[in-house]
Amino acid sequence: MRMLESDWKKFKELYKIALDRFCLRVLAEAETIAEHDALSPHARYRTLYQLMRDRDKDIVRTFDHYSRSSALMALETMVSHDLLTDAELSVLSDEAQAMVADVVRRPHKIKWAEEGVSYD
């Protein structure tokens, strides 16, 4: 389904907000991992490496298909990653809001690497 022209103009602004928010969250997660002194440097590195691989896939799926024809799908993904508030979404038409109303918000969580890889 193609997004209305009026929503497309507003989507462009929401896109910027969501992209900035996504990047800030990844940077905050990276900082949390780097500062987690209870884990060895190697476990932190492995956790950070996996985080970047996972988030890179997410950023591609969410932000690399920048067109009016794929905007509703991108908007759904942004909402599922909890990158836009209800107040921010309220600028869209009732039709566009209805398309994302049932999307479950699942913010990212860090998947911590296990300690102690044995090479015996």
N, C-alpha and C positions, 0 to 999 in steps of 0.2 A: 504494500500500500504506500502510496506517495504522500508525503507530508504537504499540508496546505502551504501556500506561499507565505501567508502571514506567520505561520508557525516556524517556517524555515528561517525567516529573519530573526526570530527570537531564539531559535535553536542555536544559531551561530554564537550568540552570547552565552547560552547555557553550556555549549561545547567548551568554550574558553574556561569557564568556571570549573567545570568538571575535570578538564585536563590539568589545570593548576592544582586542584584538590587531590587528584590522583597522584601527581608527582610529589606533592608535599607529604602525602601519607607514605609513599614508598621511601622517601628520604627519612622520615621519622622512624619507620620500621627498621631501616638500615642502621640508624643511630642506636636504636634499642638493642639490636643484635650486636653491634660493635662494642657496646658498653656492658654487655651481660657477662660480668667477670666470673660468674659461677661456672661458665662453660670454658673449655680450653679454646685457645686461639683457633685450632683446627676445626672444632665443632662450630665456632662462630663463623669461620670462613665458609664451611659447607652450608650452613644455614643461610648466609648472605648470598652465596652463589645460587642456591635453589630459589630464594626469594626473587632475585633478579631475573632468573629464567621464567618463573611463573608470572611475574608482573609484566615482563616483556611480552609474553603471549597475550595477557589481558589488555595491554595498551594497544596492541595491534588490532585485536578483535573489536575494541571499543572505539578507537580514534582514527584508525587508518583508512576507513571507508567513508570519506567525507563527501557525501552527495545527498541530494534531496530524496532520492529514491531509497537510500539506506538509512536515513536519519531516524525513522521510528525504531528500527532495530537497534541502532546505536543508543538511542534514548532509553530504551528498555534495559540495555546493558549498564548504562550509567546509573540508572535507578537501582538495579540489582546490586551494584557495587556501593550503593549508598553515597553517591557522589553529588547528588542534587537534593535539596530540601523540598518539602511540599510547597513552601512559600515561593521558592524559585520556579517550580513547575507551574505555579498558578498563573503565570503569564501566558501560558499556552491555551489554545482553544479547548473547549470541553471535549471535543473529539480526541485530541491528542492526549489530554489528561486521562480519558477513559482507557486509552490504549495501554497506559502504564499503571493504572490504578491497582491492578492485581499482581503486579510484579513484587516478588518477595525480596526485601532488602537483606543482603548477606555481605556485610563488609568483610574485607580480607582479614585473615588471621595468619600470624607467623607460624610456619611449620618448623619446629626446632629440630635440628639434626641430633642424632644420638651420639653420646660420648663413646669413646673407646673402640675404635676400629682396630681389630687385631689382625696382624699380618703373620701370625705364627704358622 
